[in-house]
Amino acid sequence: MKRSIVYTGCLIFMVVCLSAMSGNRQTARPLKPDYPSYFGNRINIPADNPLTEEGVQLGRLLFYETKLSANNGISCAHCHQQKRAFTDGLAFSTGVDGTLTARNSMSLANLLWVRNFFWDGRAQGLEAQAQTPLTDAHEMGQSLAASAQKLQKTKSYPPLFNKAFGTTVITGDHILKALAQFERTLISANSKYDQYLRGAYQPTAAELNGINLFFTNPNPAANVRGAACGHCHGGPKTFSELFHNNGLDSVPKDEGRAAITGQSIDKGRFRVATLRNIALTAPYMHDGRFTTLEAVVDHYNEHVQQSPTLSVFLQKNQGGMSGSQLGLTASEKKDLIAFLHLLTDTSFITDKRFSNPFINN
């Protein structure tokens, strides 16, 4: 009996000690992402990093935290600004050492459905994606261990990590997981186009024609006019988990996906980016070469360059309404751009849940 009491007492003592070491371990509250049914349920949330209220809140703080950079002056938001749909308005971004990035910063909208990140798809999952800009010498330039050490020395972060992950010991892995959780909540689904899909907005005649042009393939024999954009940007989310050579150069200057796969067929191929909030995310393409939507439409209409790896969809389009090119009229171009403006979600770029928590909102 006495041995049993002593044994029980030891167990209680060990539990108390472990609890103290972990900072009074707490259980984070599950968070269900909110999105329209027409976005589909093929979402990407790893089993070892479920969304929680505490994890997302911590991730938001870290997204705007400059201590994660070597010079304590750059955060994730440096290249991904909410007012620009989480881009930065530049062809190439500047890192801690003043070096320009090799490619344009991509929008962070609707990443919950994305599996392969960066223009070349090198990172599988948001957790893997976050590590690159944090640790790259020419971007934020700091090891995860150094970032964790900085945060560990603060009064505020250890309790927040405890709430999110059950330990006051801050690790690089938990930094990545918190950032990924926050970024998975960056859902843009309230543009006028969404309102149209819900029956709450009636597009103008120009916008309706733009919608039809966007999703229609040209067929000169049947006198059907179209821009065939939906091949790559189909569906309400306007992106696909594919890589295409979109005819920017006959000899691609950037190997794109080929640098990752080592396959020549992937030369000049890049990830199909979402067109959500496209009017806010100039300049365009992986190298930011186009500064306006008009220039983008002109490219697809009349300047697609032939190459061995040119997307088969664009090869088909070259037999469009004017023989060798799509042949959209000036009026049709304007209508197509009117539709692209329908994809702007003003609530997304002003949502306080995504804003800088270190600034009074």
C-alpha positions, 0 to 999 in steps of 0.5 A, a space after each residue: 500500500 505504502 509502495 503504491 502511494 509512493 509510486 503514485 506520488 512520483 508519477 504526479 511529481 513527474 507530471 508536474 515537472 513536465 508540465 512546468 518544463 513545457 510551460 503549462 501545456 495547453 491544447 490549441 483550438 481547431 479552426 475550420 477554413 471558410 470558403 465557398 463550396 465551388 472552390 472544392 475540397 481538394 485542400 492541402 493541410 498536413 496531418 501534423 500541422 492542422 489549422 488552429 486558432 492559436 497557430 494562425 494567430 501566431 503565424 500572423 505575428 510571424 508573417 509581419 515579424 522583422 526579427 526573422 531577418 538577419 538585419 531585423 528590418 524585413 518580414 514576409 510582408 516586405 515582399 507580400 503586401 496585403 494592399 497588393 494582394 500579397 505581392 510587392 508591385 516590383 518586378 524583383 524584390 530586394 533582400 537583406 543584402 540588397 540583392 534582387 530576387 531572381 523572380 517576381 513575388 507571387 500572390 499569396 491568395 488561396 494557397 490552401 489548394 496549392 501543393 507545389 510552390 514557387 514559379 518552378 514548383 520546387 517546394 511541396 507544401 507551405 511549410 517547405 515553401 516558407 523555409 526558402 525566403 527565411 533562410 536564403 542569403 539574398 532574401 531574409 538571410 537568417 537560419 531557422 535556429 537563429 530566428 528561433 533563438 531571437 524569438 526565445 529571448 522575447 517575453 511575448 513569443 514563448 507563451 504564444 508558441 506554448 498556446 499553439 504547439 504546447 511548448 515554450 521551447 521555440 523551434 524552426 519547425 514550429 516557426 514554419 508551421 505557424 507561418 503555413 497555418 496563417 497563409 492557408 487562411 488567406 482566402 480570397 472569395 468575395 470579388 464581384 465575380 464571386 458575387 456573380 457566381 452566387 447570384 448577387 451581382 449582375 455583370 455589365 454587358 462588357 463584363 459578360 462578354 469578357 467572361 464568355 471570351 475568357 472561357 471560350 475556345 475560338 472556332 473560326 469555322 463555326 464563327 465562335 470567338 474566344 480567348 481560350 484563357 480557361 485552358 490554364 486558368 479554368 475554374 473559379 479559383 482561376 489557376 491549375 496545378 500545372 506548369 506551362 511555357 506560355 510563349 514569352 521567348 523562343 529561347 527561354 532565358 530562365 529554364 523554369 521547371 526544367 531546373 528542378 526536374 532536369 527534363 528538357 521538356 520542362 524548359 521555360 515552363 512555370 507554374 500557372 498562377 492564380 488570376 485572383 486580384 490580378 489587377 492589383 498584382 502588376 507587374 506580371 509573369 515570372 520576370 515581371 516584364 509586363 506592367 499592365 494587363 493590356 500588355 499581357 492580353 496583347 502578348 497572348 493575342 499576338 506575340 506568343 513565341 514559338 518554341 519546342 516546349 510551348 504549351 499545347 494549348 497555346 499551339 492550338 490557339 495559334 489557329 485562332 480567329 485570324 489564322 496565326 494568332 487569336 485575333 481579338 479585336 480592341 473591343 474584345 480585349 477591353 471586355 476581357 480586361 473588364 472581366 479580369 477586374 471582376 476578380 478584384 476582392 476589396 474585402 481581401 485586401 482590407 481584412 483585418 485578420 490578415 493585416 499587420 498586428 503591430 500597427 493599430 488597425 
